[in-house]
Amino acid sequence: MATPPPIPFDNAFADIQAATRRHRAQHGCGAYTFEDGPALIRLARTRLPKRVLELGTALGYTACCLAHGSPLVQVDTIEGDPEHVTLARAQIARYNLSSRVTVHHGQFDAVLSRLSPGYDLAFFDGFAPPLDIILRMRHLLNDDGVLVCSNLQLAGGSDAQLLAAELANPKHWQRLDPIEGGRTAVLAKRPSSV
């Protein structure tokens, strides 16, 4: 397979983002695309994670952004929709990133139970983050690892209150500058002894 041309930083993988929008319109599914891929690339370039966990692959846009930002990274991304898994694997292969991005098919909780701790960055981009999934992601993160969490505004009722309390817990998390116009939280995991 031919090596794709260099990707401009400010427009990285825009074709996957556009394909995701077209797919959602045709498929009528929940494959929404993340809007601020360049911020993920900058975050990966700044933090240089070696292992990244992503929940919510869709067609692979953010997995490619995270892989593009850190040259040594291995990305584990989880997707429940089998059609999205197939489409994401094809997009990732198109950019020669298959050796650094693994798409796991299954429900978040089932796949997370099979993964080993040691992630430097975790990105949640599913519908609304349930507290138990955030706690599992925290367990899988290294101390000082970064949690990037979108769709917090979609949580409701007591779930939203419990989630907000966890993410505001200064013993567990240090807030960093948000991305995606403030809609996506970025937090560093506090060391367990704090």
QUILIN-V434033 format. One record per residue. RES is the residue in one letter. OMEGA is omega in radians with two decimals (999 if undefined). Layout:
res=<RES	RES>
omega=<OMEGA	OMEGA>
This chain:
res=<M	A	T	P	P	P	I	P	F	D	N	A	F	A	D	I	Q	A	A	T	R	R	H	R	A	Q	H	G	C	G	A	Y	T	F	E	D	G	P	A	L	I	R	L	A	R	T	R	L	P	K	R	V	L	E	L	G	T	A	L	G	Y	T	A	C	C	L	A	H	G	S	P	L	V	Q	V	D	T	I	E	G	D	P	E	H	V	T	L	A	R	A	Q	I	A	R	Y	N	L	S	S	R	V	T	V	H	H	G	Q	F	D	A	V	L	S	R	L	S	P	G	Y	D	L	A	F	F	D	G	F	A	P	P	L	D	I	I	L	R	M	R	H	L	L	N	D	D	G	V	L	V	C	S	N	L	Q	L	A	G	G	S	D	A	Q	L	L	A	A	E	L	A	N	P	K	H	W	Q	R	L	D	P	I	E	G	G	R	T	A	V	L	A	K	R	P	S	S	V>
omega=<-3.14	3.09	3.12	3.12	3.09	-3.08	3.08	-3.08	-3.03	-3.11	-3.07	3.02	3.12	3.12	3.09	3.10	3.12	3.11	3.11	3.12	3.12	-3.13	-3.13	3.14	-3.12	-3.02	-3.11	-3.05	-3.13	-3.14	3.06	3.13	3.04	-3.01	-3.01	3.09	3.11	3.10	3.07	3.11	3.11	3.12	3.11	3.12	3.14	-3.05	-3.09	3.13	3.05	3.09	3.12	3.05	3.10	3.05	-3.10	-3.05	-2.96	-3.12	3.00	-3.09	-3.06	3.07	3.10	3.11	-3.12	3.10	3.13	-3.08	-3.08	-2.98	-3.11	-3.00	2.92	-3.10	2.95	-3.12	-3.02	-3.14	-3.11	-3.08	-3.08	3.10	3.10	3.11	-3.14	-3.13	3.13	3.13	3.12	3.13	-3.13	3.11	3.14	3.12	3.11	-3.14	-3.08	3.14	-3.11	3.13	3.09	3.10	3.11	3.10	3.08	3.08	-3.06	-3.04	-3.14	-3.12	-3.14	-3.12	3.14	-3.08	3.13	3.06	3.09	3.12	3.12	-3.13	3.07	-3.09	3.06	3.10	3.04	-3.08	3.07	-3.02	3.05	-3.11	-3.10	3.10	3.10	3.11	3.07	3.12	3.10	3.12	-3.10	3.14	2.94	2.97	-3.06	3.02	-3.03	3.00	3.05	-2.98	3.09	3.04	3.09	-3.11	-3.12	3.09	-3.11	3.04	-3.11	3.08	3.14	-3.14	3.12	3.12	3.13	3.12	3.12	-3.07	3.08	-3.10	-3.08	3.06	-3.12	-2.95	2.94	-3.14	3.04	-3.14	3.12	3.08	3.14	3.11	3.13	-3.10	-3.09	-3.12	3.05	-3.07	3.05	3.11	3.08	3.06	-3.07	-3.09	-3.11	999>
